[in-house]
Amino acid sequence: MPADYDPFDFGLLPGNEYIITSDALKGQRGFFTRDESGAVVGADLAGRLFRRLP
């Protein structure tokens, strides 16, 4: 398996969206998933959902 990317910078967009602003994934957009109370429970990047662990 290839190594993971180093941490990257990102900016928050209106709504629940974000954009990566540096390194190999620069320009990639995604969004946050929230539960009924509004807490972030996951992040979508390139169609893959990364869930927040309790």
mmCIF file as Biopython writes it, N, C-alpha, C and O atoms, coordinates in Angstrom:
data_model
#
loop_
_atom_site.group_PDB
_atom_site.id
_atom_site.type_symbol
_atom_site.label_atom_id
_atom_site.label_alt_id
_atom_site.label_comp_id
_atom_site.label_asym_id
_atom_site.label_entity_id
_atom_site.label_seq_id
_atom_site.pdbx_PDB_ins_code
_atom_site.Cartn_x
_atom_site.Cartn_y
_atom_site.Cartn_z
_atom_site.occupancy
_atom_site.B_iso_or_equiv
_atom_site.auth_seq_id
_atom_site.auth_asym_id
_atom_site.pdbx_PDB_model_num
ATOM 1   N N  . MET A ? 1  ? 0.839   -1.184 0.000  1.0 0.0 1  A 1 
ATOM 2   C CA . MET A ? 1  ? 0.000   0.000  0.000  1.0 0.0 1  A 1 
ATOM 3   C C  . MET A ? 1  ? 0.881   1.244  0.000  1.0 0.0 1  A 1 
ATOM 4   O O  . MET A ? 1  ? 1.910   1.285  0.674  1.0 0.0 1  A 1 
ATOM 5   N N  . PRO A ? 2  ? 0.469   2.265  -0.766 1.0 0.0 2  A 1 
ATOM 6   C CA . PRO A ? 2  ? 1.232   3.508  -0.744 1.0 0.0 2  A 1 
ATOM 7   C C  . PRO A ? 2  ? 1.077   4.220  0.596  1.0 0.0 2  A 1 
ATOM 8   O O  . PRO A ? 2  ? 0.091   4.028  1.309  1.0 0.0 2  A 1 
ATOM 9   N N  . ALA A ? 3  ? 2.053   5.034  0.920  1.0 0.0 3  A 1 
ATOM 10  C CA . ALA A ? 3  ? 2.005   5.805  2.174  1.0 0.0 3  A 1 
ATOM 11  C C  . ALA A ? 3  ? 0.883   6.838  2.118  1.0 0.0 3  A 1 
ATOM 12  O O  . ALA A ? 3  ? 0.509   7.298  1.039  1.0 0.0 3  A 1 
ATOM 13  N N  . ASP A ? 4  ? 0.351   7.197  3.277  1.0 0.0 4  A 1 
ATOM 14  C CA . ASP A ? 4  ? -0.671  8.251  3.352  1.0 0.0 4  A 1 
ATOM 15  C C  . ASP A ? 4  ? -0.053  9.592  3.023  1.0 0.0 4  A 1 
ATOM 16  O O  . ASP A ? 4  ? 1.160   9.777  3.123  1.0 0.0 4  A 1 
ATOM 17  N N  . TYR A ? 5  ? -0.904  10.525 2.629  1.0 0.0 5  A 1 
ATOM 18  C CA . TYR A ? 5  ? -0.457  11.893 2.397  1.0 0.0 5  A 1 
ATOM 19  C C  . TYR A ? 5  ? -0.154  12.563 3.733  1.0 0.0 5  A 1 
ATOM 20  O O  . TYR A ? 5  ? -0.732  12.209 4.761  1.0 0.0 5  A 1 
ATOM 21  N N  . ASP A ? 6  ? 0.750   13.527 3.708  1.0 0.0 6  A 1 
ATOM 22  C CA . ASP A ? 6  ? 0.975   14.362 4.881  1.0 0.0 6  A 1 
ATOM 23  C C  . ASP A ? 6  ? -0.275  15.194 5.127  1.0 0.0 6  A 1 
ATOM 24  O O  . ASP A ? 6  ? -1.069  15.377 4.204  1.0 0.0 6  A 1 
ATOM 25  N N  . PRO A ? 7  ? -0.478  15.703 6.338  1.0 0.0 7  A 1 
ATOM 26  C CA . PRO A ? 7  ? -1.628  16.586 6.598  1.0 0.0 7  A 1 
ATOM 27  C C  . PRO A ? 7  ? -1.623  17.766 5.635  1.0 0.0 7  A 1 
ATOM 28  O O  . PRO A ? 7  ? -0.560  18.234 5.226  1.0 0.0 7  A 1 
ATOM 29  N N  . PHE A ? 8  ? -2.800  18.243 5.277  1.0 0.0 8  A 1 
ATOM 30  C CA . PHE A ? 8  ? -2.919  19.345 4.332  1.0 0.0 8  A 1 
ATOM 31  C C  . PHE A ? 8  ? -3.805  20.440 4.898  1.0 0.0 8  A 1 
ATOM 32  O O  . PHE A ? 8  ? -4.577  20.212 5.830  1.0 0.0 8  A 1 
ATOM 33  N N  . ASP A ? 9  ? -3.686  21.633 4.324  1.0 0.0 9  A 1 
ATOM 34  C CA . ASP A ? 9  ? -4.505  22.773 4.724  1.0 0.0 9  A 1 
ATOM 35  C C  . ASP A ? 9  ? -5.837  22.721 3.984  1.0 0.0 9  A 1 
ATOM 36  O O  . ASP A ? 9  ? -5.913  22.231 2.857  1.0 0.0 9  A 1 
ATOM 37  N N  . PHE A ? 10 ? -6.888  23.231 4.629  1.0 0.0 10 A 1 
ATOM 38  C CA . PHE A ? 10 ? -8.174  23.317 3.954  1.0 0.0 10 A 1 
ATOM 39  C C  . PHE A ? 10 ? -8.910  24.558 4.406  1.0 0.0 10 A 1 
ATOM 40  O O  . PHE A ? 10 ? -8.626  25.117 5.465  1.0 0.0 10 A 1 
ATOM 41  N N  . GLY A ? 11 ? -9.862  24.983 3.589  1.0 0.0 11 A 1 
ATOM 42  C CA . GLY A ? 11 ? -10.684 26.141 3.896  1.0 0.0 11 A 1 
ATOM 43  C C  . GLY A ? 11 ? -12.137 25.736 3.984  1.0 0.0 11 A 1 
ATOM 44  O O  . GLY A ? 11 ? -12.581 24.812 3.302  1.0 0.0 11 A 1 
ATOM 45  N N  . LEU A ? 12 ? -12.875 26.435 4.828  1.0 0.0 12 A 1 
ATOM 46  C CA . LEU A ? 12 ? -14.302 26.169 4.980  1.0 0.0 12 A 1 
ATOM 47  C C  . LEU A ? 12 ? -15.089 26.999 3.976  1.0 0.0 12 A 1 
ATOM 48  O O  . LEU A ? 12 ? -14.804 28.180 3.777  1.0 0.0 12 A 1 
ATOM 49  N N  . LEU A ? 13 ? -16.076 26.378 3.346  1.0 0.0 13 A 1 
ATOM 50  C CA . LEU A ? 13 ? -16.945 27.022 2.374  1.0 0.0 13 A 1 
ATOM 51  C C  . LEU A ? 13 ? -18.346 27.134 2.976  1.0 0.0 13 A 1 
ATOM 52  O O  . LEU A ? 13 ? -18.623 26.518 4.005  1.0 0.0 13 A 1 
ATOM 53  N N  . PRO A ? 14 ? -19.222 27.903 2.356  1.0 0.0 14 A 1 
ATOM 54  C CA . PRO A ? 14 ? -20.594 28.007 2.873  1.0 0.0 14 A 1 
ATOM 55  C C  . PRO A ? 14 ? -21.260 26.632 2.980  1.0 0.0 14 A 1 
ATOM 56  O O  . PRO A ? 14 ? -20.925 25.696 2.255  1.0 0.0 14 A 1 
ATOM 57  N N  . GLY A ? 15 ? -22.202 26.548 3.900  1.0 0.0 15 A 1 
ATOM 58  C CA . GLY A ? 15 ? -22.878 25.275 4.126  1.0 0.0 15 A 1 
ATOM 59  C C  . GLY A ? 15 ? -21.959 24.348 4.887  1.0 0.0 15 A 1 
ATOM 60  O O  . GLY A ? 15 ? -21.301 24.768 5.838  1.0 0.0 15 A 1 
ATOM 61  N N  . ASN A ? 16 ? -21.907 23.110 4.489  1.0 0.0 16 A 1 
ATOM 62  C CA . ASN A ? 16 ? -21.072 22.107 5.149  1.0 0.0 16 A 1 
ATOM 63  C C  . ASN A ? 16 ? -19.898 21.689 4.278  1.0 0.0 16 A 1 
ATOM 64  O O  . ASN A ? 16 ? -19.355 20.600 4.463  1.0 0.0 16 A 1 
ATOM 65  N N  . GLU A ? 17 ? -19.494 22.534 3.329  1.0 0.0 17 A 1 
ATOM 66  C CA . GLU A ? 17 ? -18.444 22.166 2.392  1.0 0.0 17 A 1 
ATOM 67  C C  . GLU A ? 17 ? -17.075 22.693 2.808  1.0 0.0 17 A 1 
ATOM 68  O O  . GLU A ? 17 ? -16.960 23.631 3.597  1.0 0.0 17 A 1 
ATOM 69  N N  . TYR A ? 18 ? -16.043 22.062 2.254  1.0 0.0 18 A 1 
ATOM 70  C CA . TYR A ? 18 ? -14.666 22.519 2.462  1.0 0.0 18 A 1 
ATOM 71  C C  . TYR A ? 18 ? -13.880 22.296 1.173  1.0 0.0 18 A 1 
ATOM 72  O O  . TYR A ? 18 ? -14.327 21.574 0.281  1.0 0.0 18 A 1 
ATOM 73  N N  . ILE A ? 19 ? -12.705 22.922 1.081  1.0 0.0 19 A 1 
ATOM 74  C CA . ILE A ? 19 ? -11.817 22.751 -0.065 1.0 0.0 19 A 1 
ATOM 75  C C  . ILE A ? 19 ? -10.389 22.611 0.443  1.0 0.0 19 A 1 
ATOM 76  O O  . ILE A ? 19 ? -9.973  23.338 1.346  1.0 0.0 19 A 1 
ATOM 77  N N  . ILE A ? 20 ? -9.643  21.684 -0.131 1.0 0.0 20 A 1 
ATOM 78  C CA . ILE A ? 20 ? -8.241  21.490 0.238  1.0 0.0 20 A 1 
ATOM 79  C C  . ILE A ? 20 ? -7.414  22.528 -0.510 1.0 0.0 20 A 1 
ATOM 80  O O  . ILE A ? 20 ? -7.576  22.701 -1.718 1.0 0.0 20 A 1 
ATOM 81  N N  . THR A ? 21 ? -6.536  23.214 0.200  1.0 0.0 21 A 1 
ATOM 82  C CA . THR A ? 21 ? -5.820  24.357 -0.369 1.0 0.0 21 A 1 
ATOM 83  C C  . THR A ? 21 ? -4.324  24.136 -0.528 1.0 0.0 21 A 1 
ATOM 84  O O  . THR A ? 21 ? -3.608  25.076 -0.873 1.0 0.0 21 A 1 
ATOM 85  N N  . SER A ? 22 ? -3.825  22.921 -0.289 1.0 0.0 22 A 1 
ATOM 86  C CA . SER A ? 22 ? -2.380  22.699 -0.409 1.0 0.0 22 A 1 
ATOM 87  C C  . SER A ? 22 ? -2.066  21.265 -0.805 1.0 0.0 22 A 1 
ATOM 88  O O  . SER A ? 22 ? -2.902  20.370 -0.683 1.0 0.0 22 A 1 
ATOM 89  N N  . ASP A ? 23 ? -0.871  21.073 -1.271 1.0 0.0 23 A 1 
ATOM 90  C CA . ASP A ? 23 ? -0.281  19.766 -1.548 1.0 0.0 23 A 1 
ATOM 91  C C  . ASP A ? 23 ? -1.000  18.976 -2.638 1.0 0.0 23 A 1 
ATOM 92  O O  . ASP A ? 23 ? -1.665  19.561 -3.493 1.0 0.0 23 A 1 
ATOM 93  N N  . ALA A ? 24 ? -0.871  17.667 -2.612 1.0 0.0 24 A 1 
ATOM 94  C CA . ALA A ? 24 ? -1.301  16.794 -3.703 1.0 0.0 24 A 1 
ATOM 95  C C  . ALA A ? 24 ? -2.804  16.840 -3.982 1.0 0.0 24 A 1 
ATOM 96  O O  . ALA A ? 24 ? -3.221  16.627 -5.121 1.0 0.0 24 A 1 
ATOM 97  N N  . LEU A ? 25 ? -3.604  17.108 -2.987 1.0 0.0 25 A 1 
ATOM 98  C CA . LEU A ? 25 ? -5.065  17.123 -3.166 1.0 0.0 25 A 1 
ATOM 99  C C  . LEU A ? 25 ? -5.631  18.525 -3.348 1.0 0.0 25 A 1 
ATOM 100 O O  . LEU A ? 25 ? -6.843  18.716 -3.243 1.0 0.0 25 A 1 
ATOM 101 N N  . LYS A ? 26 ? -4.780  19.506 -3.618 1.0 0.0 26 A 1 
ATOM 102 C CA . LYS A ? 26 ? -5.210  20.903 -3.758 1.0 0.0 26 A 1 
ATOM 103 C C  . LYS A ? 26 ? -6.368  21.006 -4.750 1.0 0.0 26 A 1 
ATOM 104 O O  . LYS A ? 26 ? -6.308  20.465 -5.854 1.0 0.0 26 A 1 
ATOM 105 N N  . GLY A ? 27 ? -7.428  21.716 -4.334 1.0 0.0 27 A 1 
ATOM 106 C CA . GLY A ? 27 ? -8.598  21.916 -5.172 1.0 0.0 27 A 1 
ATOM 107 C C  . GLY A ? 27 ? -9.699  20.900 -4.950 1.0 0.0 27 A 1 
ATOM 108 O O  . GLY A ? 27 ? -10.829 21.114 -5.389 1.0 0.0 27 A 1 
ATOM 109 N N  . GLN A ? 28 ? -9.403  19.809 -4.285 1.0 0.0 28 A 1 
ATOM 110 C CA . GLN A ? 28 ? -10.420 18.789 -4.006 1.0 0.0 28 A 1 
ATOM 111 C C  . GLN A ? 28 ? -11.437 19.354 -3.024 1.0 0.0 28 A 1 
ATOM 112 O O  . GLN A ? 28 ? -11.072 19.978 -2.027 1.0 0.0 28 A 1 
ATOM 113 N N  . ARG A ? 29 ? -12.711 19.132 -3.313 1.0 0.0 29 A 1 
ATOM 114 C CA . ARG A ? 29 ? -13.772 19.631 -2.443 1.0 0.0 29 A 1 
ATOM 115 C C  . ARG A ? 29 ? -14.469 18.465 -1.769 1.0 0.0 29 A 1 
ATOM 116 O O  . ARG A ? 29 ? -14.483 17.349 -2.287 1.0 0.0 29 A 1 
ATOM 117 N N  . GLY A ? 30 ? -15.042 18.736 -0.619 1.0 0.0 30 A 1 
ATOM 118 C CA . GLY A ? 30 ? -15.788 17.728 0.111  1.0 0.0 30 A 1 
ATOM 119 C C  . GLY A ? 30 ? -16.819 18.392 0.999  1.0 0.0 30 A 1 
ATOM 120 O O  . GLY A ? 30 ? -17.003 19.608 0.953  1.0 0.0 30 A 1 
ATOM 121 N N  . PHE A ? 31 ? -17.491 17.587 1.810  1.0 0.0 31 A 1 
ATOM 122 C CA . PHE A ? 31 ? -18.493 18.147 2.720  1.0 0.0 31 A 1 
ATOM 123 C C  . PHE A ? 31 ? -18.529 17.356 4.011  1.0 0.0 31 A 1 
ATOM 124 O O  . PHE A ? 31 ? -18.116 16.198 4.069  1.0 0.0 31 A 1 
ATOM 125 N N  . PHE A ? 32 ? -19.031 18.008 5.038  1.0 0.0 32 A 1 
ATOM 126 C CA . PHE A ? 32 ? -19.202 17.390 6.347  1.0 0.0 32 A 1 
ATOM 127 C C  . PHE A ? 32 ? -20.614 16.847 6.464  1.0 0.0 32 A 1 
ATOM 128 O O  . PHE A ? 32 ? -21.561 17.454 5.964  1.0 0.0 32 A 1 
ATOM 129 N N  . THR A ? 33 ? -20.758 15.705 7.123  1.0 0.0 33 A 1 
ATOM 130 C CA . THR A ? 33 ? -22.054 15.107 7.411  1.0 0.0 33 A 1 
ATOM 131 C C  . THR A ? 33 ? -22.358 15.373 8.879  1.0 0.0 33 A 1 
ATOM 132 O O  . THR A ? 33 ? -21.490 15.222 9.738  1.0 0.0 33 A 1 
ATOM 133 N N  . ARG A ? 34 ? -23.601 15.772 9.160  1.0 0.0 34 A 1 
ATOM 134 C CA . ARG A ? 34 ? -23.997 16.101 10.534 1.0 0.0 34 A 1 
ATOM 135 C C  . ARG A ? 34 ? -25.163 15.228 10.980 1.0 0.0 34 A 1 
ATOM 136 O O  . ARG A ? 34 ? -25.949 14.750 10.162 1.0 0.0 34 A 1 
ATOM 137 N N  . ASP A ? 35 ? -25.261 15.028 12.307 1.0 0.0 35 A 1 
ATOM 138 C CA . ASP A ? 35 ? -26.398 14.291 12.853 1.0 0.0 35 A 1 
ATOM 139 C C  . ASP A ? 35 ? -27.544 15.261 13.130 1.0 0.0 35 A 1 
ATOM 140 O O  . ASP A ? 35 ? -27.455 16.444 12.801 1.0 0.0 35 A 1 
ATOM 141 N N  . GLU A ? 36 ? -28.615 14.761 13.733 1.0 0.0 36 A 1 
ATOM 142 C CA . GLU A ? 36 ? -29.812 15.574 13.976 1.0 0.0 36 A 1 
ATOM 143 C C  . GLU A ? 36 ? -29.539 16.787 14.857 1.0 0.0 36 A 1 
ATOM 144 O O  . GLU A ? 36 ? -30.219 17.806 14.734 1.0 0.0 36 A 1 
ATOM 145 N N  . SER A ? 37 ? -28.540 16.689 15.754 1.0 0.0 37 A 1 
ATOM 146 C CA . SER A ? 37 ? -28.233 17.807 16.651 1.0 0.0 37 A 1 
ATOM 147 C C  . SER A ? 37 ? -27.267 18.811 16.029 1.0 0.0 37 A 1 
ATOM 148 O O  . SER A ? 37 ? -26.992 19.854 16.621 1.0 0.0 37 A 1 
ATOM 149 N N  . GLY A ? 38 ? -26.747 18.500 14.830 1.0 0.0 38 A 1 
ATOM 150 C CA . GLY A ? 38 ? -25.826 19.408 14.156 1.0 0.0 38 A 1 
ATOM 151 C C  . GLY A ? 38 ? -24.355 19.082 14.360 1.0 0.0 38 A 1 
ATOM 152 O O  . GLY A ? 38 ? -23.494 19.776 13.820 1.0 0.0 38 A 1 
ATOM 153 N N  . ALA A ? 39 ? -24.048 18.043 15.127 1.0 0.0 39 A 1 
ATOM 154 C CA . ALA A ? 39 ? -22.652 17.650 15.362 1.0 0.0 39 A 1 
ATOM 155 C C  . ALA A ? 39 ? -22.083 16.968 14.117 1.0 0.0 39 A 1 
ATOM 156 O O  . ALA A ? 39 ? -22.772 16.180 13.468 1.0 0.0 39 A 1 
ATOM 157 N N  . VAL A ? 40 ? -20.837 17.269 13.790 1.0 0.0 40 A 1 
ATOM 158 C CA . VAL A ? 40 ? -20.177 16.627 12.653 1.0 0.0 40 A 1 
ATOM 159 C C  . VAL A ? 40 ? -19.913 15.160 12.992 1.0 0.0 40 A 1 
ATOM 160 O O  . VAL A ? 40 ? -19.298 14.847 14.011 1.0 0.0 40 A 1 
ATOM 161 N N  . VAL A ? 41 ? -20.391 14.264 12.118 1.0 0.0 41 A 1 
ATOM 162 C CA . VAL A ? 41 ? -20.196 12.829 12.334 1.0 0.0 41 A 1 
ATOM 163 C C  . VAL A ? 41 ? -19.366 12.190 11.225 1.0 0.0 41 A 1 
ATOM 164 O O  . VAL A ? 41 ? -19.033 11.008 11.307 1.0 0.0 41 A 1 
ATOM 165 N N  . GLY A ? 42 ? -19.027 12.962 10.185 1.0 0.0 42 A 1 
ATOM 166 C CA . GLY A ? 42 ? -18.222 12.415 9.108  1.0 0.0 42 A 1 
ATOM 167 C C  . GLY A ? 42 ? -17.824 13.490 8.121  1.0 0.0 42 A 1 
ATOM 168 O O  . GLY A ? 42 ? -18.336 14.610 8.143  1.0 0.0 42 A 1 
ATOM 169 N N  . ALA A ? 43 ? -16.891 13.117 7.250  1.0 0.0 43 A 1 
ATOM 170 C CA . ALA A ? 43 ? -16.443 14.009 6.189  1.0 0.0 43 A 1 
ATOM 171 C C  . ALA A ? 43 ? -16.355 13.209 4.903  1.0 0.0 43 A 1 
ATOM 172 O O  . ALA A ? 43 ? -15.823 12.099 4.893  1.0 0.0 43 A 1 
ATOM 173 N N  . ASP A ? 44 ? -16.872 13.764 3.823  1.0 0.0 44 A 1 
ATOM 174 C CA . ASP A ? 44 ? -16.808 13.130 2.521  1.0 0.0 44 A 1 
ATOM 175 C C  . ASP A ? 44 ? -15.659 13.742 1.737  1.0 0.0 44 A 1 
ATOM 176 O O  . ASP A ? 44 ? -15.537 14.965 1.663  1.0 0.0 44 A 1 
ATOM 177 N N  . LEU A ? 45 ? -14.819 12.900 1.153  1.0 0.0 45 A 1 
ATOM 178 C CA . LEU A ? 45 ? -13.731 13.347 0.286  1.0 0.0 45 A 1 
ATOM 179 C C  . LEU A ? 45 ? -13.683 12.411 -0.904 1.0 0.0 45 A 1 
ATOM 180 O O  . LEU A ? 45 ? -13.439 11.213 -0.756 1.0 0.0 45 A 1 
ATOM 181 N N  . ALA A ? 46 ? -13.917 12.960 -2.086 1.0 0.0 46 A 1 
ATOM 182 C CA . ALA A ? 46 ? -13.876 12.189 -3.333 1.0 0.0 46 A 1 
ATOM 183 C C  . ALA A ? 46 ? -14.832 10.994 -3.296 1.0 0.0 46 A 1 
ATOM 184 O O  . ALA A ? 46 ? -14.508 9.916  -3.792 1.0 0.0 46 A 1 
ATOM 185 N N  . GLY A ? 47 ? -16.012 11.197 -2.704 1.0 0.0 47 A 1 
ATOM 186 C CA . GLY A ? 47 ? -17.008 10.137 -2.675 1.0 0.0 47 A 1 
ATOM 187 C C  . GLY A ? 47 ? -16.814 9.093  -1.598 1.0 0.0 47 A 1 
ATOM 188 O O  . GLY A ? 47 ? -17.568 8.122  -1.530 1.0 0.0 47 A 1 
ATOM 189 N N  . ARG A ? 48 ? -15.812 9.279  -0.755 1.0 0.0 48 A 1 
ATOM 190 C CA . ARG A ? 48 ? -15.566 8.343  0.343  1.0 0.0 48 A 1 
ATOM 191 C C  . ARG A ? 48 ? -15.936 9.017  1.650  1.0 0.0 48 A 1 
ATOM 192 O O  . ARG A ? 48 ? -15.503 10.140 1.910  1.0 0.0 48 A 1 
ATOM 193 N N  . LEU A ? 49 ? -16.729 8.349  2.475  1.0 0.0 49 A 1 
ATOM 194 C CA . LEU A ? 49 ? -17.147 8.906  3.753  1.0 0.0 49 A 1 
ATOM 195 C C  . LEU A ? 49 ? -16.195 8.432  4.845  1.0 0.0 49 A 1 
ATOM 196 O O  . LEU A ? 49 ? -15.997 7.232  5.040  1.0 0.0 49 A 1 
ATOM 197 N N  . PHE A ? 50 ? -15.616 9.387  5.548  1.0 0.0 50 A 1 
ATOM 198 C CA . PHE A ? 50 ? -14.741 9.104  6.693  1.0 0.0 50 A 1 
ATOM 199 C C  . PHE A ? 50 ? -15.533 9.450  7.928  1.0 0.0 50 A 1 
ATOM 200 O O  . PHE A ? 50 ? -15.787 10.625 8.196  1.0 0.0 50 A 1 
ATOM 201 N N  . ARG A ? 51 ? -15.928 8.440  8.689  1.0 0.0 51 A 1 
ATOM 202 C CA . ARG A ? 51 ? -16.778 8.649  9.862  1.0 0.0 51 A 1 
ATOM 203 C C  . ARG A ? 51 ? -15.960 9.022  11.083 1.0 0.0 51 A 1 
ATOM 204 O O  . ARG A ? 51 ? -14.835 8.561  11.272 1.0 0.0 51 A 1 
ATOM 205 N N  . ARG A ? 52 ? -16.562 9.876  11.909 1.0 0.0 52 A 1 
ATOM 206 C CA . ARG A ? 52 ? -15.951 10.270 13.161 1.0 0.0 52 A 1 
ATOM 207 C C  . ARG A ? 52 ? -16.144 9.151  14.179 1.0 0.0 52 A 1 
ATOM 208 O O  . ARG A ? 52 ? -17.245 8.619  14.322 1.0 0.0 52 A 1 
ATOM 209 N N  . LEU A ? 53 ? -15.094 8.802  14.871 1.0 0.0 53 A 1 
ATOM 210 C CA . LEU A ? 53 ? -15.201 7.760  15.885 1.0 0.0 53 A 1 
ATOM 211 C C  . LEU A ? 53 ? -15.587 8.369  17.219 1.0 0.0 53 A 1 
ATOM 212 O O  . LEU A ? 53 ? -15.182 9.487  17.534 1.0 0.0 53 A 1 
ATOM 213 N N  . PRO A ? 54 ? -16.381 7.629  18.017 1.0 0.0 54 A 1 
ATOM 214 C CA . PRO A ? 54 ? -16.785 8.164  19.326 1.0 0.0 54 A 1 
ATOM 215 C C  . PRO A ? 54 ? -15.616 8.285  20.282 1.0 0.0 54 A 1 
ATOM 216 O O  . PRO A ? 54 ? -15.792 8.718  21.421 1.0 0.0 54 A 1 
#
